Amino acid sequence: MHISEGVLSGQVLSAGAVIAVTGTAMGLKKIDYDQIVHVAILASAFFVASLIHINIGPAGVHLILNGILGLLLGFAAIPAILTALLLQSIFFQYGGLTALGVNVVIMAAPAVLVHYLFLPFLGRSSKLTFWAGFFAGLFSILFSCLLLGFALWFTDKHFFETSLAIIITYIPIMIIEGIITGFCVSFLLKVYPEIIPKKP
């Protein structure tokens, strides 16, 4: 789901950079000293998951895990995602440095959104915890696809078909991410409840 160099217009790139810088500043202020290890571990999981590509038809997709980052980190997910995407861009040429801001917004904005939507349901019951995690994982990918589509559409209206194809291609990943996120938060709540942030 990385957008490469030379695809987006200057206006979209500039807007993405401004939003990413602002969000990163807010995220850094939200990180407590005791939370740094959690941020680093989850950023590493995001980094590795994004490197594993699966071919679905003519397109290649990959896990993202921005839903679980959002649930567990809130605004702190933004600098975590920025770090992972920057390293991917430098070492593996995924995305590009000029598109880094937009890519951060595409991945991180849904992560923060699902934090506030679904965190209040964690811990109420085992079933509710799983389903909150499931929908956090599913909707984080759906929202990311929609943001990617908007970025392409605002660059060129002819990208509408491409945006629609991306969303359709990622439907299996939405379901897989939902299942993974649901099981992960359920497991973490049992064995390491300290990692679950206080409800907003």
WOKA-V67037 format. One record per backbone hydrogen bond with DSSP energy under -0.5 kcal/mol. CO is the residue of the C=O (numbers start at 1). NH is the residue of the N-H. E is the energy in kcal/mol with one decimal. If there is no record, write none. Layout:
BEGIN
co->(CO:CO)
nh->(NH:NH)
e->(E:E)
END
This chain:
BEGIN
co->(2:4:9:10:11:12:13:14:15:16:17:18:19:20:21:22:23:24:25:26:27:28:30:32:32:33:35:36:37:38:39:40:41:42:43:44:45:46:48:48:49:49:51:52:54:54:55:56:59:61:65:66:67:68:69:70:73:74:75:75:76:77:78:79:80:81:82:83:84:85:86:87:88:88:89:93:95:97:99:100:101:102:103:104:105:107:108:109:110:111:112:113:114:114:115:118:119:121:125:126:127:128:129:130:131:132:133:134:135:136:137:138:139:140:141:142:143:144:145:146:147:148:149:150:151:152:156:157:158:159:160:161:162:163:164:165:166:168:170:171:172:173:174:175:176:177:178:179:180:181:182:183:184:185:186:187:187:188:192:193:195)
nh->(4:7:13:14:15:16:17:18:19:20:21:22:23:24:25:26:27:28:29:30:31:31:32:35:36:36:39:40:41:42:43:44:45:46:47:48:49:50:51:52:52:63:53:63:56:61:57:59:56:54:69:70:71:72:73:74:76:77:78:79:80:81:82:83:84:85:86:87:88:89:90:91:92:94:93:95:5:100:103:104:105:106:107:108:109:111:112:113:114:115:116:117:118:119:119:121:122:124:129:130:131:132:133:134:135:136:137:138:139:140:141:142:143:144:145:146:147:148:149:150:151:152:153:154:155:156:159:160:161:163:164:165:166:167:168:169:170:171:174:175:176:177:178:179:180:181:182:183:184:185:186:187:188:189:190:190:191:192:195:196:197)
e->(-0.5:-1.0:-2.4:-2.5:-2.4:-2.5:-2.3:-2.4:-2.3:-2.6:-2.5:-2.3:-2.8:-2.5:-2.2:-2.0:-2.6:-2.7:-1.5:-1.0:-0.7:-0.6:-0.5:-1.1:-0.5:-1.1:-2.4:-2.5:-2.5:-2.5:-2.4:-2.0:-2.1:-2.4:-2.4:-2.6:-2.7:-1.8:-1.3:-0.6:-1.0:-0.6:-0.9:-0.7:-0.5:-3.4:-0.5:-1.6:-3.0:-3.9:-1.6:-2.3:-2.5:-2.1:-2.3:-2.1:-1.6:-2.0:-1.7:-0.5:-1.3:-2.8:-2.5:-2.3:-2.0:-2.7:-2.5:-2.2:-2.3:-2.4:-2.1:-2.8:-2.0:-1.5:-0.7:-0.6:-0.5:-0.8:-2.6:-2.5:-2.2:-2.7:-1.9:-3.4:-1.8:-0.7:-2.4:-2.1:-2.6:-1.3:-1.5:-1.6:-2.7:-0.5:-1.7:-1.6:-1.7:-1.2:-2.4:-2.1:-2.5:-2.3:-2.2:-2.9:-2.6:-1.9:-2.5:-2.6:-2.8:-1.8:-1.3:-2.2:-3.1:-1.7:-2.6:-2.3:-2.5:-2.5:-2.6:-2.5:-2.4:-2.2:-2.8:-2.9:-0.8:-2.4:-2.3:-1.4:-0.5:-2.6:-2.4:-2.2:-2.1:-2.0:-2.2:-2.5:-1.8:-1.2:-2.3:-1.7:-2.4:-3.2:-2.0:-2.3:-2.7:-2.8:-2.5:-2.4:-2.5:-2.5:-1.7:-2.4:-2.9:-2.1:-0.9:-0.6:-2.4:-2.6:-1.8:-1.4:-0.6)
END
